[in-house]
Amino acid sequence: KMTANEGMGMRIDCEIAELSGICKGLSNEMQTQIRRVSDLDQRFWDRQHQLEEDLIKQICDMEHSIQKVPTGMRAVLQAIQEQHKGLARRLQRLETDFGDQHLTHEDTRSEVFSILAWLEGVMEPLSQQIRELPPNRNGEHTN
């Protein structure tokens, strides 16, 4: 019985040693897997943090661009208003020039009619005097 017990004890010791080796191998494999998961978790965390930083930077850039839009629009509006004022001044100047020319034209027209009336007044008596002159040999009135 003793030998059998000793044989069984040795077999148990062998099995314990084998189980101990298996446990140690499993423990090492678990340690390796834990490190891999930890590394993956760290890379995931780093990537997520980098994406958050990139997103925050893009949002800041967009906000900055959006803040520039009203300033640019004010500058464009001011330029358009200045151009509008210039065109309004030019139109007013053209209207004034046209009015002045119209008045000058009216004054000239009035003067021409006055001269024509004066000429008619002068010419009528002369025409009458020429008609009263005796005709020359050709049958025409002499001047």
CYANA upper distance limits for C-alpha pairs under 8 A (distance plus 0.5 A):
  1 LYS  CA      5 ASN  CA      6.37
  2 MET  CA      6 GLU  CA      6.37
  3 THR  CA      7 GLY  CA      6.38
  4 ALA  CA      8 MET  CA      6.43
  5 ASN  CA      9 GLY  CA      6.35
  6 GLU  CA     10 MET  CA      6.59
  7 GLY  CA     11 ARG  CA      6.56
  8 MET  CA     12 ILE  CA      6.45
  9 GLY  CA     13 ASP  CA      6.45
 10 MET  CA     14 CYS  CA      6.54
 11 ARG  CA     15 GLU  CA      6.57
 12 ILE  CA     16 ILE  CA      6.36
 13 ASP  CA     17 ALA  CA      6.45
 14 CYS  CA     18 GLU  CA      6.46
 15 GLU  CA     19 LEU  CA      6.40
 16 ILE  CA     20 SER  CA      6.28
 17 ALA  CA     21 GLY  CA      6.59
 18 GLU  CA     22 ILE  CA      6.64
 19 LEU  CA     23 CYS  CA      6.49
 20 SER  CA     24 LYS  CA      6.56
 21 GLY  CA     25 GLY  CA      6.53
 22 ILE  CA     26 LEU  CA      6.52
 23 CYS  CA     27 SER  CA      6.37
 24 LYS  CA     28 ASN  CA      6.60
 25 GLY  CA     29 GLU  CA      6.58
 26 LEU  CA     30 MET  CA      6.47
 27 SER  CA     31 GLN  CA      6.61
 28 ASN  CA     32 THR  CA      6.69
 29 GLU  CA     33 GLN  CA      6.64
 30 MET  CA     34 ILE  CA      6.45
 31 GLN  CA     35 ARG  CA      6.65
 32 THR  CA     36 ARG  CA      6.70
 33 GLN  CA     37 VAL  CA      6.58
 34 ILE  CA     38 SER  CA      6.45
 35 ARG  CA     39 ASP  CA      6.50
 36 ARG  CA     40 LEU  CA      6.57
 37 VAL  CA     41 ASP  CA      6.43
 38 SER  CA     42 GLN  CA      6.60
 39 ASP  CA     43 ARG  CA      6.63
 40 LEU  CA     44 PHE  CA      6.47
 41 ASP  CA     45 TRP  CA      6.52
 42 GLN  CA     46 ASP  CA      6.53
 43 ARG  CA     47 ARG  CA      6.49
 44 PHE  CA     48 GLN  CA      6.52
 45 TRP  CA     49 HIS  CA      6.53
 46 ASP  CA     50 GLN  CA      6.56
 47 ARG  CA     51 LEU  CA      6.60
 48 GLN  CA     52 GLU  CA      6.65
 49 HIS  CA     53 GLU  CA      6.72
 50 GLN  CA     54 ASP  CA      6.62
 51 LEU  CA     55 LEU  CA      6.50
 52 GLU  CA     56 ILE  CA      6.56
 53 GLU  CA     57 LYS  CA      6.61
 54 ASP  CA     58 GLN  CA      6.65
 55 LEU  CA     59 ILE  CA      6.59
 56 ILE  CA     60 CYS  CA      6.60
 57 LYS  CA     61 ASP  CA      6.62
 58 GLN  CA     62 MET  CA      6.59
 59 ILE  CA     63 GLU  CA      6.58
 60 CYS  CA     64 HIS  CA      6.56
 61 ASP  CA     65 SER  CA      6.64
 62 MET  CA     66 ILE  CA      6.48
 63 GLU  CA     67 GLN  CA      6.55
 64 HIS  CA     68 LYS  CA      6.88
 65 SER  CA     69 VAL  CA      7.05
 66 ILE  CA     70 PRO  CA      8.14
 67 GLN  CA     71 THR  CA      7.91
 68 LYS  CA     72 GLY  CA      6.68
 69 VAL  CA     73 MET  CA      6.51
 70 PRO  CA     74 ARG  CA      6.50
 71 THR  CA     75 ALA  CA      6.80
 72 GLY  CA     76 VAL  CA      6.71
 73 MET  CA     77 LEU  CA      6.44
 74 ARG  CA     78 GLN  CA      6.48
 75 ALA  CA     79 ALA  CA      6.66
 76 VAL  CA     80 ILE  CA      6.64
 77 LEU  CA     81 GLN  CA      6.55
 78 GLN  CA     82 GLU  CA      6.60
 79 ALA  CA     83 GLN  CA      6.64
 80 ILE  CA     84 HIS  CA      6.51
 81 GLN  CA     85 LYS  CA      6.60
 82 GLU  CA     86 GLY  CA      6.67
 83 GLN  CA     87 LEU  CA      6.65
 84 HIS  CA     88 ALA  CA      6.52
 85 LYS  CA     89 ARG  CA      6.61
 86 GLY  CA     90 ARG  CA      6.64
 87 LEU  CA     91 LEU  CA      6.51
 88 ALA  CA     92 GLN  CA      6.56
 89 ARG  CA     93 ARG  CA      6.58
 90 ARG  CA     94 LEU  CA      6.60
 91 LEU  CA     95 GLU  CA      6.55
 92 GLN  CA     96 THR  CA      6.57
 93 ARG  CA     97 ASP  CA      6.51
 94 LEU  CA     98 PHE  CA      6.40
 95 GLU  CA     99 GLY  CA      6.50
 96 THR  CA    100 ASP  CA      6.54
 97 ASP  CA    101 GLN  CA      6.48
 98 PHE  CA    102 HIS  CA      6.39
 99 GLY  CA    103 LEU  CA      6.59
100 ASP  CA    104 THR  CA      6.55
101 GLN  CA    105 HIS  CA      6.31
102 HIS  CA    106 GLU  CA      6.52
103 LEU  CA    107 ASP  CA      6.50
104 THR  CA    108 THR  CA      6.51
105 HIS  CA    109 ARG  CA      6.52
106 GLU  CA    110 SER  CA      6.54
107 ASP  CA    111 GLU  CA      6.64
108 THR  CA    112 VAL  CA      6.58
109 ARG  CA    113 PHE  CA      6.74
110 SER  CA    114 SER  CA      6.66
111 GLU  CA    115 ILE  CA      6.63
112 VAL  CA    116 LEU  CA      6.59
113 PHE  CA    117 ALA  CA      6.52
114 SER  CA    118 TRP  CA      6.63
115 ILE  CA    119 LEU  CA      6.51
116 LEU  CA    120 GLU  CA      6.56
117 ALA  CA    121 GLY  CA      6.63
118 TRP  CA    122 VAL  CA      6.65
119 LEU  CA    123 MET  CA      6.24
120 GLU  CA    124 GLU  CA      6.31
121 GLY  CA    125 PRO  CA      7.74
122 VAL  CA    126 LEU  CA      7.22
123 MET  CA    127 SER  CA      6.35
124 GLU  CA    128 GLN  CA      6.65
125 PRO  CA    129 GLN  CA      6.65
126 LEU  CA    130 ILE  CA      6.60
127 SER  CA    131 ARG  CA      6.70
128 GLN  CA    132 GLU  CA      6.85
129 GLN  CA    133 LEU  CA      7.01
130 ILE  CA    141 HIS  CA      7.10
130 ILE  CA    142 THR  CA      7.93
130 ILE  CA    143 ASN  CA      7.30
131 ARG  CA    141 HIS  CA      7.41
133 LEU  CA    141 HIS  CA      6.68
133 LEU  CA    142 THR  CA      7.53
134 PRO  CA    141 HIS  CA      6.72
134 PRO  CA    142 THR  CA      8.03
135 PRO  CA    139 GLY  CA      5.71
135 PRO  CA    140 GLU  CA      5.57
135 PRO  CA    141 HIS  CA      4.84
135 PRO  CA    142 THR  CA      7.00
136 ASN  CA    140 GLU  CA      6.02
136 ASN  CA    141 HIS  CA      6.44
136 ASN  CA    142 THR  CA      6.78
